Amino acid sequence: MISSSLSGESKVSMSQAFRSTRVLTPHGLAPATLCVEGERIAAVRAWADAPANAELTDFGDLVVLPGLVDTHVHINEPGRTDWEGFETATRAAAAGGVTTLVDMPLNCVPETVDVEALEAKRAAAAGKTWVDWAAWGGVVRGNAGKLKWLGRAGVPGFKCFLIHSGIDGFAWVNEADLRAALEQLRGTGLPLLAHAEVAGPVDAATGQLNREGADWRKYSTYLASRPDEAELEAIALLLRLAEEYRHPIHIVHLSSAKALPMIREARERGLPVTVETCAHYLRFSAEEIADGATECKCAPPIRSAENREELWLALKDDTIDMVTTDHSPCPPEMKRHEEGRWDLAWGGVASLGLALPAVWTGMHQRGVSIERIGKWMAAAPAELAGFKRRKGALAAGADADFVVFDPDSEWSVEENDLHFRHKISPYLGAKMRGRMRETWLRGQRVFRAGEFIGTPSGRELVRV
Ligand SMILES: [Zn+2]
């Protein structure tokens, strides 16, 4: 990297320019110069056309991507900060090129199901975040009357579970509860995000496995306990409601490729449905998960290699809109590594900061252009959360959030590379292609080559 300036890293200059031979804008990957005034991109110009009065940083041939947007992160603060917290989670985000994240409403205490809880979260986050953030509100049994107030207080949308969430204070919802919530959300434009598994098939499969005396150390037992049918039944219900209410519904962490035909059909009919999958469903497969390796436990589960390839195809043909992490850590003892029992271990994959190289590695293996990262990991999640005018693209008027990425560097993940609280992840030891070099948030460098720069300067993004 060549920089015309060796000082002033932590303060925003009035006029800056950043160029590379490979900048990803909405028009594709090409040589370009980003002209930045204060915190925003003022213009995107030709590579050779940097303004004479701007402080110029030249990134050579490194790829400059829009700052990533991860709309599925469990931060757990306030209340379970020993699991994860704003400081550690947003450090991990910054190190991984995620400049905007949206927190899930269930693992914190209080759960984000009313305005008071949202205010408690804001107080907990103040001064601790290395990147910009927002908080999804929660839809739980009985809180339909509070949703409008949460929306007015600034949440960008709502998350619900159609099956037990693992958190007793975050009650799952049935069709009647969903209808009550959708009545309240009508006209707000705020999306309803749903964990799409229903209990019936999971309870039936689990009961059968227990009657047969199945070995819960085996991954195959856990996989059999969360059958595709649980996802299919939930998604069928959500598609029906999207059609009836014409309200935006978002399916989080799709795992079962068997749901793709009905999703394709719904989208062809123009239903307001969006879909995400997660980096771990694209990276790992059931065949390679060792018995007892509970760091890979998540719900819905990681399925077969054949299923994984169908998810890739669905991303490529735009049936799946985006890729998130679903970063959901817990204290190490809750993974119950000594017993290795999948039924007793806490579910959730810790991965914040690793999604870009993980997904890019898979894209490279499958011959997919790096340009697709822009939609999958920045533009589409930014649109879901209602932030697309400011986040998710390198374009005039947007915040100057960007990532400098070396797509050809090969490396293996070590504990030093994990910046979240507990150094547990299925990615430990994983071989990666593509390495983060720098992360810039609103015109300021916040991360470079393993080092955090300045102090936490992230802000809450409010949708009003
Ligand atoms: Zn989640």
Boltz pocket constraint, residues with backbone or C-beta under 6 A from the ligand:
constraints:
  - pocket:
      binder: B
      contacts: [[A, 72], [A, 74], [A, 104], [A, 326], [A, 328]]
      max_distance: 6.0
